[in-house]
Amino acid sequence: MSLVNGTYIGSDDWIPGSDYNTLETEWYKSAFDKKDTVIGNPYVDSATGNIIKGFKFTDWEEALAMCKEAAKIVPEMAYIGWDVAFSDKGPVFVEANEFPGHDIYQLPEHTPNKIGMMPKFSNI
């Protein structure tokens, strides 16, 4: 993933060199000015050998603002992992995780009250 300042964010262990700038990649340039969600052409990642397909979501800034606003509702949670879906009506919350991570299940059973955190956000 690339932020608009050129910062690369990945879910793997690859760390780009200091000369790597996502703003100069073909996948970023081809998606940047388009108004719709863009699905990039698949390519083979040189570090992992995996086939990668890039996406650009037009509502990214709206989703980010939505998450920041919702985080203010439960200030006692210092860290929240938001699951957001991008629909034809804009971004929507799927859930909020108080113990986010890609390596664990985030189910209500993992919370002390066995209810989960979603009831606190249902009125947003």
Buried (B, 14 or more C-beta within 10 A) or exposed (E): EBEEEEEBEEEEEEEEEEEEBBEEBEBBEBBEEEEEBBEBEEEEEEEEEEEEEBEBBBBBEBBEEBBEEBBEEEEEEEEBBBEBEBEEEEBEBEBBBBEBEEEEEBEEEEBEEEEBBEEBBEEE
